[in-house]
Amino acid sequence: MRDKVQLYYGEVLQSSADLKTNACCTIEDIPSYVSDVIAQIHADVRDRYYGCGLILPEALEGLQILDLGCGAGRDCYVLSRLVGDRGRVVGVDMTPEQLQVARSHRDYHAAQFGYAHSNVEFIHADIERLDETDLEDGRFDLIVSNCVINLASDKRAVLDQAYRLLKAGGEMYFADVYSDRRVPDALTMDPELYTECLSGAFYWNDFLELARMTGFADPRLVTDRPLTIEAPTLRQKVGDIRFCSATYRLFKLANLEPGGEDYQQKVRYLGNIPHYSDRLVLDKHHIFEAGKTEVVSGNTYMMLAESRFAPYFEFRGDRCNHAGMYPESGARVPFDELQAPSAKRCC
């Protein structure tokens, strides 16, 4: 199946118009500051974009970022602009044809962004075997991935490698495809369903367990949307299985607890992250309005106080006084509140 994925994304697909579902399409509303950057991306790179979400979280200036399954590099180049010339972006992909497109436009984008030298590097490697590269433990502040892990046969290995490569307090922020049940083995061996990012999808409950086993103790769901399958033959194959695209953020923090525990700790967002002066969305159920003090769980407190978000908040309290289970746990799963499939189609 690995060879079929490489062939499909390296030779069969020439643009997003060749896709048969909206699984590998991003239809979220894009902030204007991001769309301005996307407009600067070379058309050859933009046309070979197959992501399913917007993997551009907040507070990126100066970060070291790794993109797992970077493809032709669209997300890498957008991140290149957002981290600034002090930051650096490394893209990893196993498809030589995609990497050729990405590498051929390094100088173009450096010039577009006003950099003396490109701050982007591309590596040919398998995201399941990053221990075979020269990437060092604890190098990255942020790891992103966009509709790629579903294509990996050993998803545990991908998460293990991501955890190893993140700094303490670092974050994995990724969009991928999820199913509402385990996909039958027969469908996982269907090349068409697999390469269209469907039959390799995470079953959401297996993903949550796998993330916690890896060390990401409290996965946070940021966004989710239903996926539609337009091709009748594909719809018939998947039957009643529902799919969604979901974006999660996973923090590498040693003392996160399995549940949301309440210590009556408080935070106040200062409104000083560029482009997010009014509010910061940590996840689907934690939205911080600028200037407003909020009581948060111990895990949420740590995610803010022991990560790159620390300079943007004021913090009050410690873990001396335990008040039981926090009433609104941060853990959520796709499909719990998923709306009926939207008529909005891929761009």
Order of alpha helices (4+ residues) and beta strands (2+ residues): alpha-alpha-alpha-beta-alpha-beta-alpha-alpha-beta-beta-alpha-beta-alpha-alpha-beta-alpha-beta-alpha-beta-beta-beta-beta-beta-alpha-beta
